[in-house]
Amino acid sequence: MVVIAVYISFPAYFLKNAETKINALSGKTIGPIDLTMGFAPQKTLQMVAEYSDEARAYYTTVETTLDIVYPIVYTLLLGIILSLLYRNKPYKPFGCVNLLPFISLVADYLENTTIVMMLNSYPKQSIVVATLCEIFKLVKWLSFAATILLIIYGLIRRLPETKPI
């Protein structure tokens, strides 16, 4: 239960407040790069350019503090859930599904590294770093989606079978 409470506090309070402050420091709604979907390196570079100097500095701090802890929290929570759903199951290849959230964790850290590189090197911009950021972001979201689908599948498999009347 502690992991669930800590997990909920991140999107509901810490990260929400960080996004609000980034937008306020920029004087407009831009949002964090971490939460964008799709593959758009140019859009990522545009977002970096639209942040104010203060917003870039603050965003760097968020990426190197809060966004180091948050992936650990969600990885532990999702790994525990998958372990509980798939332990001692005879059907394969579900023996190692609890490791899938670690792919999200590694991709998230790599994404954060590229974001910090772009924020700190501005006004110099690198399409290579932006493209790497987009690749890591895509891997993060795909592995996260696969994890959620496996959780849903595991929950459905646990439902009691009903016999037709």
C-alpha atoms as an extended CHARMM CRD file, in Angstrom:
* protein
*
       165  EXT
         1         1  MET       CA              0.0000000000        0.0000000000        0.0000000000  PROA      1               0.0000000000
         2         2  VAL       CA              2.8900000000        2.3800000000        0.6520000000  PROA      2               0.0000000000
         3         3  VAL       CA              4.1380000000        1.9820000000       -2.9330000000  PROA      3               0.0000000000
         4         4  ILE       CA              0.6390000000        2.8000000000       -4.2460000000  PROA      4               0.0000000000
         5         5  ALA       CA              0.4170000000        5.9400000000       -2.0910000000  PROA      5               0.0000000000
         6         6  VAL       CA              3.8680000000        7.1000000000       -3.1640000000  PROA      6               0.0000000000
         7         7  TYR       CA              3.0420000000        6.3430000000       -6.8030000000  PROA      7               0.0000000000
         8         8  ILE       CA             -0.2020000000        8.3460000000       -6.6950000000  PROA      8               0.0000000000
         9         9  SER       CA              1.5540000000       11.3220000000       -5.0970000000  PROA      9               0.0000000000
        10        10  PHE       CA              3.8400000000       11.7690000000       -8.1070000000  PROA      10              0.0000000000
        11        11  PRO       CA              1.3190000000       12.4220000000      -10.9060000000  PROA      11              0.0000000000
        12        12  ALA       CA             -1.2720000000       13.9210000000       -8.5670000000  PROA      12              0.0000000000
        13        13  TYR       CA              1.0370000000       16.3740000000       -6.7990000000  PROA      13              0.0000000000
        14        14  PHE       CA              4.7700000000       16.4860000000       -7.5810000000  PROA      14              0.0000000000
        15        15  LEU       CA              4.7480000000       16.1850000000      -11.3780000000  PROA      15              0.0000000000
        16        16  LYS       CA              1.5330000000       18.1770000000      -11.7650000000  PROA      16              0.0000000000
        17        17  ASN       CA              3.0500000000       21.0560000000       -9.7840000000  PROA      17              0.0000000000
        18        18  ALA       CA              6.3000000000       20.8070000000      -11.7600000000  PROA      18              0.0000000000
        19        19  GLU       CA              4.4050000000       21.0900000000      -15.0530000000  PROA      19              0.0000000000
        20        20  THR       CA              2.4370000000       24.0660000000      -13.7380000000  PROA      20              0.0000000000
        21        21  LYS       CA              5.6640000000       25.8160000000      -12.6980000000  PROA      21              0.0000000000
        22        22  ILE       CA              7.3960000000       25.0960000000      -16.0320000000  PROA      22              0.0000000000
        23        23  ASN       CA              4.4290000000       26.6380000000      -17.8610000000  PROA      23              0.0000000000
        24        24  ALA       CA              4.3080000000       29.6220000000      -15.4810000000  PROA      24              0.0000000000
        25        25  LEU       CA              8.0320000000       30.2810000000      -15.8650000000  PROA      25              0.0000000000
        26        26  SER       CA              7.6370000000       30.1160000000      -19.6590000000  PROA      26              0.0000000000
        27        27  GLY       CA              4.6090000000       32.3950000000      -19.6420000000  PROA      27              0.0000000000
        28        28  LYS       CA              2.5830000000       29.9290000000      -21.7230000000  PROA      28              0.0000000000
        29        29  THR       CA              1.3640000000       26.3510000000      -21.7310000000  PROA      29              0.0000000000
        30        30  ILE       CA              4.0350000000       24.1260000000      -23.2230000000  PROA      30              0.0000000000
        31        31  GLY       CA              4.0670000000       21.1010000000      -20.9410000000  PROA      31              0.0000000000
        32        32  PRO       CA              6.9090000000       18.6710000000      -20.3790000000  PROA      32              0.0000000000
        33        33  ILE       CA              8.5580000000       16.7940000000      -23.2270000000  PROA      33              0.0000000000
        34        34  ASP       CA              8.2300000000       13.5690000000      -21.2310000000  PROA      34              0.0000000000
        35        35  LEU       CA              4.4610000000       13.4510000000      -21.7030000000  PROA      35              0.0000000000
        36        36  THR       CA              4.2740000000       14.0540000000      -25.4460000000  PROA      36              0.0000000000
        37        37  MET       CA              3.2160000000       11.2440000000      -27.7550000000  PROA      37              0.0000000000
        38        38  GLY       CA              4.3010000000       10.4330000000      -31.2730000000  PROA      38              0.0000000000
        39        39  PHE       CA              7.6400000000       10.7570000000      -32.9860000000  PROA      39              0.0000000000
        40        40  ALA       CA              8.4500000000       14.4150000000      -33.5930000000  PROA      40              0.0000000000
        41        41  PRO       CA             12.0700000000       15.4630000000      -32.9990000000  PROA      41              0.0000000000
        42        42  GLN       CA             11.4340000000       18.9330000000      -34.4750000000  PROA      42              0.0000000000
        43        43  LYS       CA              8.5280000000       19.4800000000      -32.0660000000  PROA      43              0.0000000000
        44        44  THR       CA             10.7860000000       18.5100000000      -29.1630000000  PROA      44              0.0000000000
        45        45  LEU       CA             13.4010000000       21.0440000000      -30.2670000000  PROA      45              0.0000000000
        46        46  GLN       CA             10.6570000000       23.6500000000      -30.6280000000  PROA      46              0.0000000000
        47        47  MET       CA              9.4580000000       22.9490000000      -27.0780000000  PROA      47              0.0000000000
        48        48  VAL       CA             12.9980000000       23.4090000000      -25.7390000000  PROA      48              0.0000000000
        49        49  ALA       CA             13.2030000000       26.7490000000      -27.5630000000  PROA      49              0.0000000000
        50        50  GLU       CA              9.8250000000       27.8860000000      -26.2040000000  PROA      50              0.0000000000
        51        51  TYR       CA             10.7970000000       27.3320000000      -22.5740000000  PROA      51              0.0000000000
        52        52  SER       CA             12.2200000000       30.4010000000      -20.8570000000  PROA      52              0.0000000000
        53        53  ASP       CA             15.7350000000       30.2340000000      -19.4010000000  PROA      53              0.0000000000
        54        54  GLU       CA             14.1860000000       29.8760000000      -15.9330000000  PROA      54              0.0000000000
        55        55  ALA       CA             11.8470000000       27.1140000000      -17.1140000000  PROA      55              0.0000000000
        56        56  ARG       CA             14.7420000000       25.2030000000      -18.7090000000  PROA      56              0.0000000000
        57        57  ALA       CA             16.7370000000       25.4670000000      -15.4810000000  PROA      57              0.0000000000
        58        58  TYR       CA             13.7870000000       24.3380000000      -13.3770000000  PROA      58              0.0000000000
        59        59  TYR       CA             12.9060000000       21.5100000000      -15.7990000000  PROA      59              0.0000000000
        60        60  THR       CA             16.5240000000       20.2950000000      -15.5750000000  PROA      60              0.0000000000
        61        61  THR       CA             16.1890000000       20.1930000000      -11.7900000000  PROA      61              0.0000000000
        62        62  VAL       CA             12.9440000000       18.2100000000      -12.0540000000  PROA      62              0.0000000000
        63        63  GLU       CA             14.5250000000       15.7340000000      -14.4820000000  PROA      63              0.0000000000
        64        64  THR       CA             17.5280000000       15.2060000000      -12.2040000000  PROA      64              0.0000000000
        65        65  THR       CA             15.5450000000       14.8360000000       -8.9720000000  PROA      65              0.0000000000
        66        66  LEU       CA             11.8540000000       13.9090000000       -9.1560000000  PROA      66              0.0000000000
        67        67  ASP       CA             12.1510000000       12.1010000000      -12.4610000000  PROA      67              0.0000000000
        68        68  ILE       CA             14.9010000000        9.9030000000      -11.1000000000  PROA      68              0.0000000000
        69        69  VAL       CA             12.7120000000        8.7080000000       -8.2320000000  PROA      69              0.0000000000
        70        70  TYR       CA              9.4000000000        8.3760000000      -10.1180000000  PROA      70              0.0000000000
        71        71  PRO       CA             10.5570000000        5.6390000000      -12.5530000000  PROA      71              0.0000000000
        72        72  ILE       CA             11.8030000000        3.5910000000       -9.5980000000  PROA      72              0.0000000000
        73        73  VAL       CA              8.4150000000        3.9510000000       -7.9050000000  PROA      73              0.0000000000
        74        74  TYR       CA              6.3350000000        2.9660000000      -10.9340000000  PROA      74              0.0000000000
        75        75  THR       CA              8.7320000000        0.1310000000      -11.8170000000  PROA      75              0.0000000000
        76        76  LEU       CA              8.4120000000       -1.3420000000       -8.3300000000  PROA      76              0.0000000000
        77        77  LEU       CA              4.6260000000       -0.9930000000       -8.3160000000  PROA      77              0.0000000000
        78        78  LEU       CA              4.1200000000       -2.4840000000      -11.7750000000  PROA      78              0.0000000000
        79        79  GLY       CA              6.6790000000       -5.2350000000      -11.1380000000  PROA      79              0.0000000000
        80        80  ILE       CA              4.8950000000       -6.2180000000       -7.9210000000  PROA      80              0.0000000000
        81        81  ILE       CA              1.5030000000       -6.2550000000       -9.6440000000  PROA      81              0.0000000000
        82        82  LEU       CA              2.8220000000       -8.3990000000      -12.5070000000  PROA      82              0.0000000000
        83        83  SER       CA              4.5590000000      -10.7410000000      -10.0480000000  PROA      83              0.0000000000
        84        84  LEU       CA              1.3390000000      -11.2260000000       -8.1030000000  PROA      84              0.0000000000
        85        85  LEU       CA             -0.7080000000      -11.8270000000      -11.2480000000  PROA      85              0.0000000000
        86        86  TYR       CA              1.6660000000      -14.2170000000      -13.0000000000  PROA      86              0.0000000000
        87        87  ARG       CA              3.5180000000      -16.1010000000      -10.2810000000  PROA      87              0.0000000000
        88        88  ASN       CA              3.2530000000      -19.8720000000      -10.4730000000  PROA      88              0.0000000000
        89        89  LYS       CA              1.4280000000      -19.7300000000      -13.8000000000  PROA      89              0.0000000000
        90        90  PRO       CA              1.9170000000      -22.6870000000      -16.1190000000  PROA      90              0.0000000000
        91        91  TYR       CA              1.3870000000      -20.6880000000      -19.2920000000  PROA      91              0.0000000000
        92        92  LYS       CA              4.4450000000      -19.2830000000      -21.0110000000  PROA      92              0.0000000000
        93        93  PRO       CA              6.1570000000      -16.8240000000      -21.6010000000  PROA      93              0.0000000000
        94        94  PHE       CA              4.7630000000      -15.1020000000      -18.5310000000  PROA      94              0.0000000000
        95        95  GLY       CA              7.5050000000      -16.2280000000      -16.1620000000  PROA      95              0.0000000000
        96        96  CYS       CA              9.4870000000      -13.0190000000      -16.6170000000  PROA      96              0.0000000000
        97        97  VAL       CA              6.7870000000      -10.4240000000      -17.3190000000  PROA      97              0.0000000000
        98        98  ASN       CA              7.5540000000       -8.7130000000      -14.0350000000  PROA      98              0.0000000000
        99        99  LEU       CA             10.8010000000       -7.5340000000      -15.6620000000  PROA      99              0.0000000000
       100       100  LEU       CA              8.9790000000       -5.6000000000      -18.4080000000  PROA      100             0.0000000000
       101       101  PRO       CA              8.6340000000       -2.4060000000      -16.3020000000  PROA      101             0.0000000000
       102       102  PHE       CA             12.4390000000       -2.2730000000      -16.1240000000  PROA      102             0.0000000000
       103       103  ILE       CA             12.4910000000       -1.6100000000      -19.8790000000  PROA      103             0.0000000000
       104       104  SER       CA             10.3070000000        1.4410000000      -19.1970000000  PROA      104             0.0000000000
       105       105  LEU       CA             12.6530000000        2.5080000000      -16.3930000000  PROA      105             0.0000000000
       106       106  VAL       CA             15.7950000000        2.3140000000      -18.5550000000  PROA      106             0.0000000000
       107       107  ALA       CA             14.0800000000        4.0480000000      -21.4930000000  PROA      107             0.0000000000
       108       108  ASP       CA             12.7610000000        6.7520000000      -19.1350000000  PROA      108             0.0000000000
       109       109  TYR       CA             16.2440000000        7.4060000000      -17.7640000000  PROA      109             0.0000000000
       110       110  LEU       CA             17.7090000000        7.5880000000      -21.2680000000  PROA      110             0.0000000000
       111       111  GLU       CA             14.8960000000        9.9430000000      -22.3110000000  PROA      111             0.0000000000
       112       112  ASN       CA             15.5560000000       12.1280000000      -19.2480000000  PROA      112             0.0000000000
       113       113  THR       CA             19.2580000000       12.2260000000      -20.0770000000  PROA      113             0.0000000000
       114       114  THR       CA             18.5740000000       13.4810000000      -23.5870000000  PROA      114             0.0000000000
       115       115  ILE       CA             16.0690000000       16.0490000000      -22.3050000000  PROA      115             0.0000000000
       116       116  VAL       CA             18.6470000000       17.4200000000      -19.8570000000  PROA      116             0.0000000000
       117       117  MET       CA             21.2310000000       17.5140000000      -22.6500000000  PROA      117             0.0000000000
       118       118  MET       CA             18.8690000000       19.5590000000      -24.8400000000  PROA      118             0.0000000000
       119       119  LEU       CA             17.8530000000       21.8900000000      -22.0090000000  PROA      119             0.0000000000
       120       120  ASN       CA             21.4470000000       22.5340000000      -20.9540000000  PROA      120             0.0000000000
       121       121  SER       CA             22.8630000000       23.0000000000      -24.4610000000  PROA      121             0.0000000000
       122       122  TYR       CA             20.2110000000       25.4810000000      -25.6380000000  PROA      122             0.0000000000
       123       123  PRO       CA             20.4400000000       27.6240000000      -27.8110000000  PROA      123             0.0000000000
       124       124  LYS       CA             22.5620000000       24.9870000000      -29.5430000000  PROA      124             0.0000000000
       125       125  GLN       CA             20.1920000000       22.3070000000      -30.8030000000  PROA      125             0.0000000000
       126       126  SER       CA             20.9140000000       18.7890000000      -31.9880000000  PROA      126             0.0000000000
       127       127  ILE       CA             18.4850000000       16.8620000000      -34.1670000000  PROA      127             0.0000000000
       128       128  VAL       CA             20.4170000000       13.6950000000      -33.2600000000  PROA      128             0.0000000000
       129       129  VAL       CA             19.7990000000       14.1750000000      -29.5270000000  PROA      129             0.0000000000
       130       130  ALA       CA             16.1530000000       15.0820000000      -30.1950000000  PROA      130             0.0000000000
       131       131  THR       CA             15.7350000000       11.9440000000      -32.3190000000  PROA      131             0.0000000000
       132       132  LEU       CA             17.3060000000        9.7820000000      -29.6170000000  PROA      132             0.0000000000
       133       133  CYS       CA             14.9560000000       11.3890000000      -27.1020000000  PROA      133             0.0000000000
       134       134  GLU       CA             11.9900000000       10.4750000000      -29.2900000000  PROA      134             0.0000000000
       135       135  ILE       CA             13.2200000000        6.8760000000      -29.6780000000  PROA      135             0.0000000000
       136       136  PHE       CA             13.6490000000        6.4780000000      -25.9110000000  PROA      136             0.0000000000
       137       137  LYS       CA             10.2640000000        8.0820000000      -25.2980000000  PROA      137             0.0000000000
       138       138  LEU       CA              8.6350000000        5.7010000000      -27.7840000000  PROA      138             0.0000000000
       139       139  VAL       CA             10.2520000000        2.6630000000      -26.1200000000  PROA      139             0.0000000000
       140       140  LYS       CA              9.1250000000        3.9580000000      -22.7240000000  PROA      140             0.0000000000
       141       141  TRP       CA              5.5010000000        4.3920000000      -23.8010000000  PROA      141             0.0000000000
       142       142  LEU       CA              5.3390000000        1.0970000000      -25.7270000000  PROA      142             0.0000000000
       143       143  SER       CA              6.7860000000       -0.9290000000      -22.8460000000  PROA      143             0.0000000000
       144       144  PHE       CA              4.4980000000        0.8900000000      -20.4090000000  PROA      144             0.0000000000
       145       145  ALA       CA              1.4650000000        0.1110000000      -22.6140000000  PROA      145             0.0000000000
       146       146  ALA       CA              2.5300000000       -3.5420000000      -22.8770000000  PROA      146             0.0000000000
       147       147  THR       CA              2.8030000000       -3.6710000000      -19.0910000000  PROA      147             0.0000000000
       148       148  ILE       CA             -0.7010000000       -2.2500000000      -18.6530000000  PROA      148             0.0000000000
       149       149  LEU       CA             -2.0980000000       -4.7050000000      -21.2190000000  PROA      149             0.0000000000
       150       150  LEU       CA             -0.4450000000       -7.5940000000      -19.3710000000  PROA      150             0.0000000000
       151       151  ILE       CA             -1.9680000000       -6.3800000000      -16.1070000000  PROA      151             0.0000000000
       152       152  ILE       CA             -5.4170000000       -6.2210000000      -17.7080000000  PROA      152             0.0000000000
       153       153  TYR       CA             -4.9270000000       -9.6720000000      -19.2560000000  PROA      153             0.0000000000
       154       154  GLY       CA             -3.7690000000      -11.0730000000      -15.9100000000  PROA      154             0.0000000000
       155       155  LEU       CA             -6.7760000000       -9.6090000000      -14.1360000000  PROA      155             0.0000000000
       156       156  ILE       CA             -9.1500000000      -11.0350000000      -16.7520000000  PROA      156             0.0000000000
       157       157  ARG       CA             -7.5210000000      -14.4710000000      -16.3880000000  PROA      157             0.0000000000
       158       158  ARG       CA             -8.2280000000      -14.3080000000      -12.6630000000  PROA      158             0.0000000000
       159       159  LEU       CA            -11.9500000000      -13.7110000000      -13.1480000000  PROA      159             0.0000000000
       160       160  PRO       CA            -14.0030000000      -16.7650000000      -12.2160000000  PROA      160             0.0000000000
       161       161  GLU       CA            -15.4180000000      -18.6340000000      -15.1650000000  PROA      161             0.0000000000
       162       162  THR       CA            -19.1800000000      -18.5450000000      -15.4560000000  PROA      162             0.0000000000
       163       163  LYS       CA            -20.9740000000      -21.5260000000      -16.8380000000  PROA      163             0.0000000000
       164       164  PRO       CA            -23.7040000000      -20.9630000000      -19.3950000000  PROA      164             0.0000000000
       165       165  ILE       CA            -27.2270000000      -21.6570000000      -18.2140000000  PROA      165             0.0000000000
